[in-house]
Amino acid sequence: MALAACGVDGEPQQPAPDGGTSSVPVTGSATVGMSVGSSGTRGYGAVGLSNGPVSLIVGF
């Protein structure tokens, strides 16, 4: 953290003019469904967030 703050790893980043809020969009998704098979009915779903190359998806 100290190295990143002093600019050793590159040019220091200046705070955004709007008080530090980033303009990187975060997108969300949700999926819900139901399947019927020989063993009965089953519900399923997933929710996720994506920010550039990073995604978090949780299924149930």
N, CA, C and O of each residue as an XYZ file, in Angstrom:
240
protein
N       0.828     -1.187      0.000
C       0.000      0.000      0.000
C       0.873      1.251      0.000
O       0.556      2.215     -0.697
N       1.955      1.259      0.758
C       2.818      2.430      0.824
C       3.508      2.677     -0.511
O       3.664      3.829     -0.917
N       3.924      1.616     -1.201
C       4.569      1.786     -2.497
C       3.610      2.347     -3.530
O       3.976      3.213     -4.324
N       2.386      1.854     -3.517
C       1.396      2.350     -4.474
C       1.067      3.813     -4.208
O       0.807      4.565     -5.147
N       1.075      4.225     -2.951
C       0.732      5.602     -2.601
C       1.804      6.590     -3.023
O       1.483      7.739     -3.330
N       3.087      6.176     -3.050
C       4.151      7.117     -3.391
C       4.456      7.131     -4.879
O       5.259      7.957     -5.314
N       3.855      6.260     -5.681
C       4.045      6.289     -7.111
C       5.182      5.430     -7.618
O       5.539      5.547     -8.790
N       5.774      4.565     -6.794
C       6.875      3.717     -7.233
C       6.434      2.773     -8.334
O       7.222      2.465     -9.228
N       5.186      2.302     -8.291
C       4.689      1.352     -9.290
C       4.107      2.038    -10.526
O       3.495      1.373    -11.362
N       4.280      3.318    -10.654
C       3.750      4.051    -11.802
C       3.314      5.439    -11.379
O       3.520      5.856    -10.239
N       2.721      6.126    -12.296
C       2.250      7.478    -12.022
C       1.138      7.453    -10.968
O       0.217      6.644    -11.078
N       1.199      8.320     -9.947
C       0.137      8.348     -8.917
C      -1.209      8.697     -9.536
O      -1.276      9.496    -10.470
N      -2.276      8.105     -9.023
C      -3.628      8.366     -9.493
C      -4.218      9.540     -8.738
O      -4.136      9.603     -7.511
N      -4.811     10.467     -9.467
C      -5.474     11.610     -8.849
C      -6.922     11.243     -8.543
O      -7.534     10.485     -9.296
N      -7.488     11.772     -7.441
C      -8.903     11.501     -7.138
C      -9.813     12.032     -8.240
O      -9.490     13.018     -8.904
N     -10.931     11.382     -8.424
C     -11.908     11.825     -9.414
C     -12.483     13.173     -8.984
O     -12.639     13.408     -7.785
N     -12.802     14.063     -9.921
C     -13.300     15.394     -9.576
C     -14.640     15.384     -8.860
O     -14.998     16.388     -8.244
N     -15.398     14.291     -8.915
C     -16.713     14.259     -8.267
C     -16.643     13.663     -6.868
O     -17.628     13.101     -6.390
N     -15.506     13.774     -6.210
C     -15.389     13.314     -4.835
C     -14.929     11.875     -4.704
O     -15.107     11.276     -3.643
N     -14.343     11.298     -5.743
C     -13.798      9.952     -5.644
C     -14.684      8.871     -6.202
O     -14.330      7.696     -6.114
N     -15.807      9.208     -6.766
C     -16.694      8.202     -7.325
C     -16.154      7.739     -8.670
O     -15.859      8.558     -9.541
N     -16.028      6.448     -8.839
C     -15.509      5.899    -10.086
C     -16.611      5.843    -11.136
O     -17.790      5.714    -10.808
N     -16.213      5.942    -12.403
C     -17.200      5.872    -13.473
C     -17.216      4.501    -14.136
O     -17.775      4.352    -15.222
N     -16.611      3.492    -13.502
C     -16.611      2.140    -14.053
C     -17.970      1.515    -13.793
O     -18.386      1.409    -12.639
N     -18.676      1.097    -14.847
C     -20.020      0.558    -14.641
C     -20.004     -0.844    -14.038
O     -19.172     -1.678    -14.397
N     -20.920     -1.088    -13.131
C     -21.129     -2.413    -12.545
C     -22.450     -2.914    -13.085
O     -23.467     -2.228    -12.982
N     -22.442     -4.115    -13.664
C     -23.675     -4.675    -14.202
C     -24.108     -5.867    -13.369
O     -23.272     -6.570    -12.801
N     -25.382     -6.091    -13.296
C     -25.929     -7.202    -12.536
C     -26.814     -8.074    -13.399
O     -27.323     -7.645    -14.435
N     -26.986     -9.291    -12.959
C     -27.861    -10.209    -13.677
C     -28.520    -11.155    -12.684
O     -28.000    -11.394    -11.594
N     -29.661    -11.684    -13.074
C     -30.372    -12.653    -12.248
C     -31.062    -13.665    -13.155
O     -31.589    -13.312    -14.210
N     -31.050    -14.919    -12.734
C     -31.706    -15.997    -13.465
C     -32.489    -16.843    -12.472
O     -31.958    -17.231    -11.432
N     -33.730    -17.126    -12.779
C     -34.570    -17.972    -11.937
C     -35.300    -18.944    -12.856
O     -35.766    -18.566    -13.931
N     -35.393    -20.192    -12.425
C     -36.085    -21.168    -13.257
C     -36.581    -22.353    -12.463
O     -36.349    -22.457    -11.259
N     -37.264    -23.242    -13.151
C     -37.795    -24.445    -12.531
C     -37.675    -25.581    -13.533
O     -37.935    -25.408    -14.724
N     -37.282    -26.734    -13.039
C     -37.200    -27.908    -13.917
C     -38.058    -29.022    -13.349
O     -38.197    -29.162    -12.134
N     -38.624    -29.803    -14.237
C     -39.458    -30.943    -13.844
C     -38.829    -32.188    -14.433
O     -38.590    -32.264    -15.638
N     -38.561    -33.166    -13.576
C     -37.957    -34.409    -14.028
C     -38.579    -35.600    -13.336
O     -39.587    -35.467    -12.641
N     -37.987    -36.753    -13.522
C     -38.528    -37.973    -12.925
C     -38.440    -37.967    -11.401
O     -39.198    -38.674    -10.738
N     -37.526    -37.180    -10.842
C     -37.396    -37.113     -9.386
C     -38.205    -35.972     -8.775
O     -38.136    -35.752     -7.566
N     -38.962    -35.250     -9.580
C     -39.807    -34.183     -9.048
C     -39.480    -32.832     -9.650
O     -38.803    -32.729    -10.673
N     -39.977    -31.800     -8.990
C     -39.787    -30.429     -9.436
C     -38.661    -29.789     -8.643
O     -38.550    -29.985     -7.433
N     -37.837    -29.031     -9.327
C     -36.699    -28.382     -8.673
C     -36.581    -26.940     -9.155
O     -36.637    -26.669    -10.355
N     -36.419    -26.024     -8.210
C     -36.198    -24.621     -8.550
C     -34.710    -24.304     -8.519
O     -33.960    -24.922     -7.763
N     -34.284    -23.364     -9.318
C     -32.882    -22.961     -9.332
C     -32.791    -21.485     -9.683
O     -33.750    -20.888    -10.171
N     -31.639    -20.914     -9.430
C     -31.430    -19.513     -9.761
C     -29.989    -19.112     -9.545
O     -29.201    -19.859     -8.965
N     -29.657    -17.936    -10.011
C     -28.322    -17.371     -9.848
C     -28.414    -15.858     -9.919
O     -29.242    -15.312    -10.647
N     -27.569    -15.190     -9.168
C     -27.428    -13.738     -9.227
C     -25.956    -13.436     -9.432
O     -25.094    -14.171     -8.951
N     -25.669    -12.372    -10.134
C     -24.276    -12.047    -10.403
C     -24.032    -10.567    -10.567
O     -24.939     -9.804    -10.901
N     -22.782    -10.166    -10.326
C     -22.304     -8.807    -10.529
C     -21.066     -8.881    -11.395
O     -20.270     -9.811    -11.260
N     -20.891     -7.922    -12.275
C     -19.731     -7.887    -13.143
C     -19.194     -6.471    -13.200
O     -19.951     -5.517    -13.379
N     -17.879     -6.336    -13.048
C     -17.206     -5.042    -13.129
C     -15.944     -5.244    -13.950
O     -14.909     -5.624    -13.403
N     -16.010     -4.998    -15.250
C     -14.861     -5.229    -16.130
C     -14.554     -6.723    -16.217
O     -15.445     -7.520    -16.508
N     -13.298     -7.109    -15.966
C     -12.931     -8.510    -16.068
C     -13.285     -9.346    -14.830
O     -13.057    -10.556    -14.821
N     -13.835     -8.718    -13.794
C     -14.140     -9.416    -12.542
C     -15.637     -9.689    -12.457
O     -16.454     -8.787    -12.639
N     -15.991    -10.955    -12.176
C     -17.395    -11.337    -12.024
C     -17.578    -12.145    -10.744
O     -16.699    -12.909    -10.346
N     -18.720    -11.968    -10.114
C     -19.104    -12.750     -8.934
C     -20.493    -13.298     -9.209
O     -21.434    -12.532     -9.419
N     -20.628    -14.615     -9.208
C     -21.914    -15.272     -9.483
C     -22.200    -16.260     -8.361
O     -21.348    -17.073     -8.005
N     -23.399    -16.183     -7.813
C     -23.820    -17.097     -6.746
C     -25.080    -17.801     -7.224
O     -26.051    -17.154     -7.617
N     -25.062    -19.129     -7.188
C     -26.218    -19.905     -7.617
C     -26.864    -20.619     -6.455
O     -26.224    -20.877     -5.436
N     -28.128    -20.935     -6.611
C     -28.868    -21.692     -5.586
C     -29.856    -22.606     -6.235
O     -30.575    -23.327     -5.544
